[in-house]
Amino acid sequence: MSQQQSKASSKRERFVYEDDEVIEKPFNWAQLGRLFHYMKPYRKQLLPIIITMMILGTATRLAIPALIILAIDEAIWPKEGSPSMTLLYTYAAIMLALYIIQWGANTLRIRYTNIIGQRIIYDLRHDLFSHIQKLSFRFFDKRPAGSVLVRVTNDINALQDLFTNGVVNLMMDCVQLVGIVVILLLWNFQLGAAVMITVPLMFIVSTSLRKRIRFAWQDVRTKQSRINAHLNESIQGIKVTQAYVQEKNNIHYFDHMNKVNMKAWHKASALNQTFGPVIEITSAIGTLILFWYGSHLIQTSVITVGVLVGFANYIGNFWDPINRLGQMYSQLLIAMASSERIFEFIDEKPSVPELQEPKRLKEIEGHVKFENIVFEYEAGRPALKNINLEAQAGQSIALVGHTGSGKSTIINLLCRFYDPVQGRVLIDGQDIRDVTLESLRSQVSIVLQDTFIFSGSIRDNIRYGRLDATDEEVELAAQAVNAHEFIKLLPDGYDTQVEERGNVLSMGERQLLSFARALLADPRVLILDEATASIDTETELKIQEALKTLLFGRTSFIIAHRLSTIRHADKIVVLDHGVVMEEGNHDELIRHKGIYHGLIEAQYRFLSA
Ligand SMILES: Nc1ncnc2c1ncn2[C@@H]1O[C@H](COP(=O)(O)OP(=O)(O)OP(=O)(O)O)[C@@H](O)[C@H]1O
């Protein structure tokens, strides 16, 4: 990397979404409770099976070393009498049965925890996705798409492990640990206490090590999340990148992030590897104490050989749960950070709320009125200042004005993507805040400049306007707006698959598709954000004809960029810095010789230049 480039890379801190940086906060019990609430639907059917299997599995595991002690002390090496092979076989048979029960219980437990875990993840993902679908534009204004994506994917995945095996393992390990401690202390208090002397030491060392390991992995995840964000942006903006020949710069920046991620991973992995030896050394010290002190106790006839062997067996089962509990704690903290971010989204209230009991907007005529509207996206920066505007049913209103003058904002308010700070928007005399969003938006359609084409067939995309439309209705709509011709020429006609955003279609074709979609929806009020890109004359003519069909008999609001297309509008509204400056039809405004006249002249000069 050249010096200049590396300088540029280190200076920039892009793709850092503060709310996605993994945060470690004090343990939040309320949050954990909320998370566990998702288990509630399964507590009657699946949970009892899992708990029974868990108890069975742990009990059999704890019983086996006890049987070994009995087998040695009573069958192989009895204090009194001779060894008994019959007794030995009996103990062996019981042990075999216990192993089989343990295997069966574990298999069932794993199967049911997986089922429960997956259902919980499904429910959580469903809740999150359906909530995000309902959130208002304001929410998306504040967040890059990548950051929303990360929550539905990465953060939910982080909870997957917790629910599929984490919780049950945690409970099993706790029960197993307590069981072993109780059995050892009851069987022989002295020896039990002696072998557990290393536990506090191990606890202190492992806690501090775990913390460092956790932070190191958090660092890796943050770096990966930045890579994801960069990747998302790079793919979305690939055309601009290539057009401005920024590929090299982009690759260098990506390499830089990739390298930083690799270093973070090496660091975390190296730290992780120190944990195993710590556990092994501590358990080796524990075993050493067991045999040293145990043989002393055998010599003094305090314990039998069987007890020593049994203790060794229990101790073998002791360190694993301790190790896992440490890991589990880290996993729990990561899951808490993820759940915090998930619930933050789920708790987000739509900024255009519906009334408690909203009415349905009855079939409208299409009379639209903006009454003393004031609106601001950000406090203190008004985008619209005291707008009063009226469209009679069936009238066409053209909105013109310089870029940033507030044209799109007016239509955003009419669709109720945002609510005004002051004033109201009325349709047929009804405040649109009092009616359901569904009944409003099903009668007010919008055709955006940048038409979104979803992945699927052409037919599916037109049908998006009204999902219950028949194939025939879809084709009739396409014919009415002159889209049929080009669709028929596509490889599979109406069944041709188009990629997301319709990259394979031209701008004009996309416009015609969106007209067909709007015509199918058959709204009373139609909003049209006219495409700015220049289209060839033939397509332009087709679009103009299609527009006539589309607008016929409807109240329409047209954001016009090519002023030639709005000459025949019933009313032209000229906006400037969020204020209505002029209002009238084309002839009136030309005679007035104001802003509109100036815009027409400027466009004429531009076109003839
Ligand atoms: N989501 C947003 N958040 C903050 N400010 C916004 C947002 N959208 C628009 N604005 C601001 O509001 C003002 C009006 O914007 P608007 O999009 O309505 O203009 P416009 O007339 O439609 O412009 P154009 O012709 O360029 O599309 C502008 O100053 C713009 O920067």
The ligand as an SDF file (V2000), in Angstrom:
LIG
                    3D

 31 33  0  0  0  0  0  0  0  0999 V2000
  -35.1010   12.3570    5.1890 N   0  0  0  0  0  0  0  0  0  0  0  0
  -34.7090   13.6070    5.3330 C   0  0  0  0  0  0  0  0  0  0  0  0
  -34.0970   14.0000    6.4540 N   0  0  0  0  0  0  0  0  0  0  0  0
  -33.6930   15.2810    6.6130 C   0  0  0  0  0  0  0  0  0  0  0  0
  -33.8830   16.2430    5.7050 N   0  0  0  0  0  0  0  0  0  0  0  0
  -34.5050   15.9330    4.5700 C   0  0  0  0  0  0  0  0  0  0  0  0
  -34.9430   14.5860    4.3150 C   0  0  0  0  0  0  0  0  0  0  0  0
  -35.5200   14.5720    3.0980 N   0  0  0  0  0  0  0  0  0  0  0  0
  -35.4440   15.8290    2.6070 C   0  0  0  0  0  0  0  0  0  0  0  0
  -34.8350   16.6430    3.4880 N   0  0  0  0  0  0  0  0  0  0  0  0
  -34.6140   18.0800    3.3290 C   0  0  0  0  0  0  0  0  0  0  0  0
  -35.8840   18.7070    3.1920 O   0  0  0  0  0  0  0  0  0  0  0  0
  -35.8470   19.7080    2.1960 C   0  0  0  0  0  0  0  0  0  0  0  0
  -36.9140   19.4420    1.1300 C   0  0  0  0  0  0  0  0  0  0  0  0
  -36.5870   18.2430    0.4720 O   0  0  0  0  0  0  0  0  0  0  0  0
  -37.4730   17.5980   -0.6660 P   0  0  0  0  0  0  0  0  0  0  0  0
  -36.9620   16.2140   -0.8720 O   0  0  0  0  0  0  0  0  0  0  0  0
  -38.9000   17.7530   -0.3350 O   0  0  0  0  0  0  0  0  0  0  0  0
  -37.1020   18.5100   -1.9190 O   0  0  0  0  0  0  0  0  0  0  0  0
  -37.5400   18.3450   -3.4420 P   0  0  0  0  0  0  0  0  0  0  0  0
  -38.1410   19.6440   -3.8340 O   0  0  0  0  0  0  0  0  0  0  0  0
  -38.3770   17.1390   -3.6290 O   0  0  0  0  0  0  0  0  0  0  0  0
  -36.1370   18.1670   -4.1100 O   0  0  0  0  0  0  0  0  0  0  0  0
  -35.7180   17.3570   -5.4430 P   0  0  0  0  0  0  0  0  0  0  0  0
  -36.3210   18.0510   -6.6110 O   0  0  0  0  0  0  0  0  0  0  0  0
  -34.2440   17.4660   -5.4410 O   0  0  0  0  0  0  0  0  0  0  0  0
  -36.1900   15.9500   -5.2660 O   0  0  0  0  0  0  0  0  0  0  0  0
  -34.4370   19.6960    1.6490 C   0  0  0  0  0  0  0  0  0  0  0  0
  -33.7370   20.7420    2.2830 O   0  0  0  0  0  0  0  0  0  0  0  0
  -33.8570   18.3680    2.0530 C   0  0  0  0  0  0  0  0  0  0  0  0
  -32.4760   18.4560    2.3120 O   0  0  0  0  0  0  0  0  0  0  0  0
  1  2  1  0
  2  3  1  0
  2  7  2  0
  3  4  2  0
  4  5  1  0
  5  6  2  0
  6  7  1  0
  6 10  1  0
  7  8  1  0
  8  9  2  0
  9 10  1  0
 10 11  1  0
 11 12  1  0
 11 30  1  0
 12 13  1  0
 13 14  1  0
 13 28  1  0
 14 15  1  0
 15 16  1  0
 16 17  2  0
 16 18  1  0
 16 19  1  0
 19 20  1  0
 20 21  2  0
 20 22  1  0
 20 23  1  0
 23 24  1  0
 24 25  2  0
 24 26  1  0
 24 27  1  0
 28 29  1  0
 28 30  1  0
 30 31  1  0
M  END
$$$$
